[in-house]
Amino acid sequence: MLKKIKNKIYQLLKLPNEVKELQRRIDILQRSIGRIELRQTISQSYDDVQAHEFQVYSQWGEDGIIQSLLRSVPIVHECFVEFGVEDYRESNTRFLLQNNNWRGLIIDSSSKFTQLIRQDDIHWRHDLKVACQFITRENINDILLSNQVTGDIGLLSIDLDGNDYWVWKAITAISPRIVVCEYNSLFGYRRKVTIPYDHNFVRHDIHHSGCYYGASISALVHLADEKGYALIGSNSTGLNLFFVRKDVIGELKKRSIEEVYFQARFRDSRDEAGNLTYLDFDRRLRQILHLPLYDIDLRKQISVKDLSDIL
């Protein structure tokens, strides 16, 4: 036993970066647990998903929200799919993989990032498939089928920073019970709008600010309803929406768009050199007024400046 402990210590001494990263994650989780208790104390409803937020690997509080949904949504096949994971150090499914031992498929267009993931211990410790693909609505089902991920799965997380609406609309190969999808609060909540489909869309190539991407909350809720999903809530930063398939929603409370939407306060806008500009909501919006949107109700192209409800 003593020999094993010594060997473990030697291993840790050789891996200072990994130890630091682990300690950082532990510190984040400890702070998150305290915030959970506070949110559940002040929340008007325990059913509010934001009351369950905690962060281990997710960007915000998605780890906790997903764990809370798993207590209510029966999962038959413990499998997930996540798009746009970069190096997978920050994601919506890594905690699900490591804590719940699910299997999954992650997809990113960068060969650099996907190679890093394949070199990580997580790739052999868990049943994790890694695909290097630039996702479009034309190829998404083929990607899923070629990786043997089909039918009823536990969770789908969509973060493409672009064609999110169009790709989710195109998906037929899988029927996830929980869907996490990013929305763009700059587009307001009254109009069902999305960026026009462009199979080559890259967020910062289209506009340097990075503020032009995705779809409005109303567009995604409309699409979700068409595909058989109900809106359950969002994270507290105004970024990710959570949907549950209606046939497994159980006692979970459906939320209205008005209850869930608010103007995101994170300030990730960039200048032409790629530097953060820290612009507030109104100034971020003004940068992209000239850019086009597709109005789902009108079935035609408009521009961001036509969204008079948020100007």
C-alpha positions as CSV (number, residue, x, y, z in Angstrom):
1,M,0.0,0.0,0.0
2,L,2.8,2.4,1.0
3,K,4.6,1.7,-2.3
4,K,1.4,2.5,-4.3
5,I,1.0,5.8,-2.4
6,K,4.6,6.8,-3.1
7,N,4.2,5.9,-6.8
8,K,1.0,8.1,-6.9
9,I,2.9,11.0,-5.3
10,Y,5.7,10.7,-7.9
11,Q,3.1,10.7,-10.7
12,L,1.5,13.8,-9.3
13,L,4.8,15.6,-9.0
14,K,5.5,14.9,-12.7
15,L,2.1,16.4,-13.6
16,P,2.0,19.9,-12.1
17,N,-0.3,21.3,-14.8
18,E,-2.8,18.5,-14.5
19,V,-2.8,18.9,-10.7
20,K,-3.3,22.7,-11.0
21,E,-6.2,22.1,-13.4
22,L,-7.8,19.6,-11.1
23,Q,-7.5,22.0,-8.1
24,R,-9.0,24.7,-10.2
25,R,-12.0,22.5,-11.1
26,I,-12.4,21.6,-7.4
27,D,-12.4,25.3,-6.4
28,I,-15.0,26.1,-9.0
29,L,-17.3,23.2,-7.8
30,Q,-17.0,24.3,-4.2
31,R,-18.0,27.8,-5.1
32,S,-20.8,26.5,-7.2
33,I,-22.2,24.4,-4.4
34,G,-22.5,27.5,-2.3
35,R,-24.3,29.4,-5.1
36,I,-26.7,26.5,-5.5
37,E,-27.8,26.7,-1.9
38,L,-28.2,30.5,-2.2
39,R,-30.2,30.3,-5.4
40,Q,-32.5,27.6,-4.0
41,T,-33.1,29.8,-0.9
42,I,-34.0,33.0,-2.9
43,S,-35.6,31.3,-6.0
44,Q,-39.3,31.8,-6.3
45,S,-39.7,28.3,-7.5
46,Y,-37.5,25.2,-6.9
47,D,-38.6,24.2,-10.4
48,D,-36.6,27.1,-11.8
49,V,-33.6,25.3,-13.5
50,Q,-31.3,28.2,-12.6
51,A,-31.7,27.2,-8.9
52,H,-29.6,24.1,-9.8
53,E,-26.8,25.7,-11.6
54,F,-23.2,24.6,-10.9
55,Q,-20.1,24.7,-13.0
56,V,-17.4,22.1,-13.3
57,Y,-16.6,21.8,-17.0
58,S,-19.5,23.9,-18.5
59,Q,-19.0,27.5,-19.4
60,W,-21.6,28.7,-16.9
61,G,-24.0,26.6,-14.8
62,E,-25.1,24.1,-17.4
63,D,-23.5,21.1,-15.5
64,G,-25.9,21.6,-12.6
65,I,-29.0,22.2,-14.7
66,I,-28.3,19.0,-16.7
67,Q,-27.9,17.0,-13.5
68,S,-31.2,18.4,-12.2
69,L,-33.0,17.4,-15.4
70,L,-31.7,13.9,-15.2
71,R,-33.6,13.5,-11.9
72,S,-36.9,14.2,-13.7
73,V,-36.3,12.9,-17.3
74,P,-36.2,9.1,-17.7
75,I,-33.2,8.2,-19.8
76,V,-33.2,4.9,-21.6
77,H,-30.0,5.2,-23.6
78,E,-27.3,7.1,-21.7
79,C,-25.7,8.7,-24.8
80,F,-25.0,12.3,-25.8
81,V,-24.0,14.4,-28.8
82,E,-22.3,17.8,-28.6
83,F,-21.3,20.1,-31.4
84,G,-18.6,22.8,-31.2
85,V,-16.5,21.5,-28.2
86,E,-13.0,23.0,-29.2
87,D,-10.5,21.1,-27.0
88,Y,-13.4,19.8,-24.7
89,R,-12.0,21.3,-21.6
90,E,-15.1,23.5,-21.4
91,S,-18.3,21.8,-22.5
92,N,-21.8,20.9,-21.5
93,T,-21.2,17.1,-21.6
94,R,-17.8,16.4,-20.1
95,F,-19.2,16.3,-16.5
96,L,-21.9,14.0,-17.8
97,L,-19.3,11.8,-19.3
98,Q,-17.0,11.6,-16.2
99,N,-19.6,11.9,-13.4
100,N,-22.4,9.8,-14.9
101,N,-20.2,7.6,-17.1
102,W,-22.4,8.2,-20.2
103,R,-21.0,7.5,-23.7
104,G,-21.1,10.2,-26.4
105,L,-20.1,11.7,-29.7
106,I,-18.4,15.1,-29.8
107,I,-17.8,17.0,-33.0
108,D,-15.5,19.9,-33.8
109,S,-14.2,21.3,-37.1
110,S,-10.6,21.8,-35.8
111,S,-8.2,19.0,-36.4
112,K,-5.9,20.6,-33.8
113,F,-8.6,20.4,-31.1
114,T,-9.9,16.9,-32.0
115,Q,-6.3,15.6,-32.0
116,L,-5.8,17.1,-28.5
117,I,-8.9,15.3,-27.3
118,R,-7.8,12.0,-28.7
119,Q,-4.5,12.4,-26.8
120,D,-6.3,13.1,-23.6
121,D,-6.8,10.2,-21.1
122,I,-10.5,10.9,-21.2
123,H,-10.6,9.4,-24.7
124,W,-9.6,5.9,-23.5
125,R,-11.1,6.1,-20.0
126,H,-14.6,6.6,-21.5
127,D,-16.7,5.5,-24.5
128,L,-16.1,8.8,-26.3
129,K,-16.2,9.2,-30.1
130,V,-14.5,12.2,-31.6
131,A,-15.3,13.5,-35.1
132,C,-13.5,16.2,-36.9
133,Q,-16.1,17.7,-39.2
134,F,-17.4,21.1,-40.2
135,I,-21.1,20.7,-39.6
136,T,-23.8,21.7,-42.1
137,R,-27.5,20.9,-42.4
138,E,-26.5,18.8,-45.4
139,N,-24.1,16.5,-43.6
140,I,-25.2,16.4,-40.0
141,N,-27.3,13.2,-40.3
142,D,-24.5,11.4,-42.2
143,I,-22.1,12.3,-39.4
144,L,-24.4,10.8,-36.8
145,L,-25.1,7.7,-38.8
146,S,-21.4,7.1,-39.7
147,N,-20.7,7.2,-35.9
148,Q,-23.5,4.8,-35.1
149,V,-25.4,7.4,-33.0
150,T,-29.1,7.1,-33.9
151,G,-32.6,7.0,-32.4
152,D,-33.5,7.8,-28.8
153,I,-30.6,9.3,-27.0
154,G,-30.3,11.2,-23.7
155,L,-29.0,14.6,-24.7
156,L,-28.0,16.9,-27.6
157,S,-26.0,20.1,-27.0
158,I,-25.8,22.5,-29.9
159,D,-23.2,25.3,-29.9
160,L,-22.3,26.1,-33.5
161,D,-22.1,29.9,-33.2
162,G,-23.9,30.2,-36.5
163,N,-26.3,27.8,-38.2
164,D,-27.7,26.3,-34.9
165,Y,-31.4,26.7,-36.0
166,W,-30.9,25.2,-39.4
167,V,-28.8,22.3,-38.3
168,W,-31.2,21.3,-35.5
169,K,-34.1,21.6,-38.0
170,A,-32.3,19.2,-40.3
171,I,-31.6,16.5,-37.7
172,T,-33.6,13.4,-38.1
173,A,-31.1,10.6,-37.2
174,I,-31.5,11.1,-33.4
175,S,-34.3,11.9,-31.0
176,P,-32.7,13.3,-27.9
177,R,-34.8,13.6,-24.7
178,I,-33.0,16.8,-23.6
179,V,-31.7,19.5,-25.9
180,V,-29.4,22.3,-24.9
181,C,-29.1,25.1,-27.6
182,E,-27.5,28.5,-27.6
183,Y,-29.6,31.5,-28.6
184,N,-28.7,35.1,-29.4
185,S,-30.4,37.5,-27.1
186,L,-29.4,40.5,-29.3
187,F,-32.2,39.4,-31.6
188,G,-34.9,40.0,-28.9
189,Y,-37.8,37.7,-28.1
190,R,-40.7,38.8,-30.2
191,R,-39.6,37.8,-33.7
192,K,-38.7,34.3,-34.9
193,V,-35.5,35.2,-36.7
194,T,-32.2,33.4,-37.5
195,I,-29.2,34.2,-39.5
196,P,-29.8,33.1,-43.2
197,Y,-28.4,29.7,-43.9
198,D,-24.9,29.7,-45.1
199,H,-23.1,26.4,-45.2
200,N,-19.7,28.2,-44.9
201,F,-20.7,30.4,-42.0
202,V,-17.9,31.2,-39.5
203,R,-18.9,33.6,-36.8
204,H,-15.9,36.0,-36.7
205,D,-15.3,35.9,-40.5
206,I,-18.8,37.3,-41.1
207,H,-18.4,40.1,-38.6
208,H,-15.4,40.8,-36.5
209,S,-17.5,41.6,-33.4
210,G,-18.7,38.0,-33.1
211,C,-22.1,39.3,-32.2
212,Y,-23.8,38.1,-35.3
213,Y,-24.7,34.4,-35.1
214,G,-27.5,31.9,-34.2
215,A,-31.2,32.6,-33.7
216,S,-33.6,34.3,-31.5
217,I,-35.2,32.6,-28.5
218,S,-38.6,32.7,-30.3
219,A,-37.2,31.0,-33.4
220,L,-35.8,28.2,-31.4
221,V,-38.9,27.7,-29.2
222,H,-41.0,27.6,-32.4
223,L,-38.7,25.0,-33.9
224,A,-38.6,23.0,-30.7
225,D,-42.4,22.9,-30.6
226,E,-42.5,21.6,-34.2
227,K,-40.0,18.9,-33.2
228,G,-42.0,17.9,-30.1
229,Y,-40.1,19.7,-27.4
230,A,-41.0,22.1,-24.6
231,L,-39.0,25.0,-23.2
232,I,-37.9,24.3,-19.6
233,G,-35.6,27.2,-18.9
234,S,-32.3,28.9,-19.5
235,N,-29.0,29.4,-17.7
236,S,-28.7,32.7,-15.7
237,T,-26.4,34.3,-18.3
238,G,-29.0,34.4,-21.1
239,L,-27.1,32.0,-23.4
240,N,-28.3,28.4,-23.3
241,L,-31.9,27.2,-23.6
242,F,-33.0,23.8,-22.2
243,F,-35.7,21.8,-23.9
244,V,-37.3,18.4,-22.9
245,R,-39.1,16.1,-25.3
246,K,-42.8,16.4,-24.5
247,D,-43.4,12.7,-24.2
248,V,-41.0,12.5,-21.3
249,I,-41.5,15.9,-19.6
250,G,-43.3,14.4,-16.6
251,E,-43.8,16.9,-13.8
252,L,-41.3,19.5,-15.2
253,K,-42.8,22.9,-15.7
254,K,-43.0,24.4,-19.1
255,R,-41.8,28.0,-19.4
256,S,-42.9,30.8,-21.6
257,I,-40.5,32.9,-23.7
258,E,-41.3,35.9,-21.6
259,E,-40.3,34.1,-18.4
260,V,-37.0,32.9,-19.8
261,Y,-35.7,35.7,-22.0
262,F,-33.4,38.5,-20.8
263,Q,-30.6,40.5,-22.4
264,A,-27.3,38.8,-21.9
265,R,-24.8,40.7,-19.9
266,F,-21.6,39.0,-20.9
267,R,-19.4,41.3,-23.1
268,D,-17.5,39.1,-25.5
269,S,-17.5,41.5,-28.5
270,R,-14.2,41.9,-30.4
271,D,-12.6,44.6,-32.5
272,E,-11.1,44.0,-36.0
273,A,-7.8,42.9,-34.4
274,G,-9.6,40.3,-32.3
275,N,-9.3,42.2,-29.0
276,L,-12.2,42.2,-26.5
277,T,-14.1,45.5,-26.6
278,Y,-16.4,44.9,-23.5
279,L,-19.4,46.6,-25.2
280,D,-22.8,46.6,-23.4
281,F,-25.9,45.1,-25.0
282,D,-27.0,48.3,-26.9
283,R,-23.6,48.9,-28.4
284,R,-23.1,45.3,-29.4
285,L,-26.4,45.5,-31.1
286,R,-25.6,48.7,-33.0
287,Q,-22.6,47.0,-34.6
288,I,-24.7,44.5,-36.5
289,L,-27.8,46.5,-37.5
290,H,-27.0,46.3,-41.2
291,L,-26.7,42.5,-41.3
292,P,-29.4,40.2,-42.7
293,L,-31.8,37.9,-40.8
294,Y,-34.4,35.4,-42.0
295,D,-37.9,36.0,-40.6
296,I,-39.5,32.6,-40.2
297,D,-43.1,33.9,-40.0
298,L,-42.7,36.3,-43.0
299,R,-40.6,33.7,-44.9
300,K,-38.3,36.4,-46.1
301,Q,-35.0,38.2,-45.4
302,I,-35.0,41.3,-43.2
303,S,-32.2,43.0,-41.3
304,V,-31.3,43.3,-37.7
305,K,-32.4,47.0,-37.7
306,D,-35.9,45.8,-38.5
307,L,-36.2,44.3,-35.0
308,S,-37.8,47.5,-33.7
309,D,-38.8,45.9,-30.4
310,I,-35.2,45.9,-29.1
311,L,-34.0,49.2,-30.7
